[in-house]
Structure formats: C-alpha cells, structure tokens
Amino acid sequence: MKKLLLISAFFLFPATTYAEITYPYKAPSTRAQLIKTSYKQVKVGDSELDVKRILSQPDEVTKQYEAKIKNPIHIGKAYWYIIQRNASSGSVNEKGEILVKIVFNLKGKVTHIHHWGF
C-alpha cells in the first residue's frame, strides 16, 4: 500500500482565519491551556465536529495537497490551533510556533495529529 505524504498549501493559498491574529501572537492563557491539554483527546478517525467539540473553533484552516510538485491533488484540510506564532511567515525560527495541527481527509475524518513547540 502506497503512503501519501501530506503537504500544506499554506504558501500557495491563503488560510481561512477565524480569529483576528496580529503578530507576534500569543493565545490567551485559557485557550493555550485548552489546546495543550485537550488535543490528546483527538483520535484518528474523529470527525471535524468531534474536533471542534474538543478544541473549539480552529484559528486557521488550510487546504492539504498530496506531495507532488506539478498539479497536486487536494486531499483534505488542516485545522491549526495556534498557541504562539511570532510572525506570519519566515523560517521555523522566525515564526517560533507553538501549535497543534489536525489534518482531515476529504471525508472530514482525522488522519494526522501534529504538535510542535511543546
């Protein structure tokens, strides 16, 4: 069985942002705590509604595409729960992100759960 690599089209298509984010951004302590403690409840196979019940509305939503240079196929979306981000773009060090990223397939089911910075 062939594995698909996921890439974010964050650099190609603008994210849908639900919260007003200005940089540097730091989530309020209650939201940061909710994200850090509750993301572990999210499981592969959960629905988008399940994730929103656990983590609330995401800060950003981006489309996900297969890892293909030419004509990548849209394979899902990602919910971004941002705890900290120093800049809207730049290197990993410049952005200084602390966040959780939940990836969904086209059927709206969780396929991957990522976190970094903590």
C-alpha positions, 0 to 999 in steps of 0.5 A: 500500500502506497503512503501519501505524504501530506503537504500544506498549501499554506504558501500557495493559498491563503488560510481561512482565519477565524480569529483576528491574529496580529503578530507576534501572537500569543493565545490567551492563557485559557485557550493555550491551556485548552489546546495543550491539554485537550488535543490528546483527546483527538483520535484518528478517525474523529470527525471535524465536529468531534474536533471542534467539540474538543478544541473549539473553533480552529484559528486557521484552516488550510487546504492539504495537497498530496506531495507532488510538485506539478498539479497536486491533488487536494486531499483534505484540510488542516485545522491549526490551533495556534498557541504562539506564532511570532510572525506570519511567515519566515523560517521555523525560527522566525515564526517560533510556533507553538501549535497543534495541527489536525489534518482531515481527509476529504471525508472530514475524518482525522488522519494526522495529529501534529504538535510542535513547540511543546 
